[in-house]
Amino acid sequence: MNHPNALKELSTSTSFLFGRPSHHHHDAILGQGIIASSGGVAELKIDDYTGSFAGDVILRACFGSNYAQGKQIFLKLRDLQAILAQVLLLQWIPGIRYLPTKSNMRMWRLEKEIQALILKVVKERKQAKSHPDKDLLQIIIESAERSDLRQDTNSFVVDNCKNIYFAGYETTAVSAAWTLMWLALYSEWQHKVRAEILQTCRGPWPDADMLRNMKTLTMVINESLRLYSPAVIVPREALGDMKFGGINIPKGVGVWIALVTLHQDPDLWGPDADKFIPERFANGINGACKVPYAYMPFGAGPHTCLGKHFAMMELKIFLTHMLSNFTFTLSPKYRHSPFMNLVVEPEFGIDLFVTRL
Ligand code: HEM
């Protein structure tokens, strides 16, 4: 069909009766995603997408690879994470982590498998004749070769890669998913952020200045990170006898800062501390809370998150893209259940109805 009048009618039609083809033979590629959905509305478990997005970003930025190539490592890290979350409190029993319990054996097996996968990536990098940038993987490999390590070179490389795979993936993926949940629930905020994006952004992708100028988007992300910080605790340990906050702390004692209680304490945030109110960040973090350093989704002090600014940029770019292309609401399938799986994640995922704008 290429008649001008018919084409005009097609492009101006708003009727859902004239929907997308049902693509039965394309199921393997399209599944039930938004492209395959008729009428431009799809019901999606959005965490699958935030996960592959965050995975892709960290792999491209730091490892010169992509989500398809690194997926196996992420899946195994997720399995490891689930076991660790189950046995976390037991780890304080002296010696327990050396016993051949069912979970320990599974963890040891996963660790070996992850190590083998990462070493394969490292081997491929070493054999590659050229690579475009001196990315983090290259820096880790070269540091291991140059330094006089007391640690075995392979474990230095594997452990550092593993840290970035974990720190840079799950946290950002889950933060993006929670923020979409809030925006789906509070449609007025969805409209406000979309209006800001449409006003600020020229072109398909925002640049650094545009991202900096998106105040409403920043407020929404800050509020989402306050209510559902991916990290549950910011842990420290006294490496020697010390005095902290007027209390004597003997060497070896763990000091945990519980972010859920800190971020939702009515004495610090006011009586509406448990509500989603992004306006509280209208004057930045300092204006939001009586004690500004009580807001620490990225931790605090010398060990504060190294990827903090990277993660904020990534979240803003992801949300800008989502909001400028889609509207979304919560599906009735969604069951609200924040769940501690080393990071605070939605136990049953986040089900959204997503409509292309
Ligand atoms: C929304 C996303 C993120 C959140 C909420 C988050 C949160 C945190 C928290 C709470 C800590 C512990 C800080 C402390 O103990 O004081 C941390 C540490 C760390 N994060 Fe993140 N993070 C995020 C994204 C990232 C990304 C994208 C990367 C890498 C590109 C990253 C790399 C790291 C590293 C390397 C550390 C260890 C720092 C150290 O021990 O010195 N994080 N993060």
Residues whose N, C-alpha, C, O or C-beta is under 5 A from the ligand:
A	BS01	HEM	A167 G168 T171 T172 S175 P230 A231 V234 P235 M296 P297 F298 G299 A300 P302 H303 T304 C305 L306 G307 F310 A311
